Amino acid sequence: MATTTVDFLFPELRRHVGDDDGTRYTDAWLRAALVSSVNALQRWWGNKYIADTDALTVERNSDYANFTYVEPPVIQYIDERPIVLMASIFIKSGQLEKNSWNVGSWRDAEIAVSTIEGSRAKQFGIKQDWDALQMILKPPQKRLFSGTRTSFPES
């Protein structure tokens, strides 16, 4: 099986998270977020891809039979947008967590400062990405039984 890096998704992910000039996030951070997003989406896709988190590469799962076309490319075009959205959720969630101790407000007799609205804006961006992802992919459901019947019941 052929493997690929996720580096070809950098331009789209950078545009999506507002890092057009490439100064906010390093390539290593974007690569880790993209590979993590492939892993996170496996439950949604039914283990379509195998992501190596050590080598930061992705390959197709040979046991998965529903690929639209044969490789190359390893990652199907239709799967690129969900990977970018999930990576964006990871990046924005990490930024929100990192800055959570800096959120607050204070006031004295002359000046009032608040960073609460900035935090709300970041949360709104994460929700937008999550909603867009759910518009593309049907979220996995918790089921006790898959609901497939193997044979008709005996009369």
C-alpha positions, 0 to 999 in steps of 0.5 A: 500500500502506498503512503502519503504525507498530509502536507498537500493539505497545508494551503487549505488548512492555513487559509481556513485557520487564517494563517495565509502568510504561514507565520502563526502555525508551524508545518509540524503543528499542522501536520500533527493536527491533520494526521490526528484528524484522520485518526479522529474521523475513523469512527465516522468513516469506518476505518477507511485510512490508517494514520501513522502518528509516529511517521505522520503519514496516511495510507488506505486501509486494504480491508475497506472496500468502498473507495470511490476510485483507486489510488493515487491519490491515497486520500480521496478528494471528497475526504480532504475537506472533512480532514481540514475541518477536523484539523481546524477544530483541533487547532482552534480548540488547542488555542482556546485551551492555551489561552483559557487562563488569559480570559477575563475582564477587569476594571478600574476607575478609568479603564475597563479591559475584557478578553471574554468576547475574543474567547466567545469568537473562538468558540463560535469558530469551532462551532462553525467548523463542527456544524460544517463537518456534520453537514458533510459527514453523518456523525457516528451513532451509538448503537447496540446492534448494527441493525442488519439482518442476516436471514429471515426468521423462521415461520 
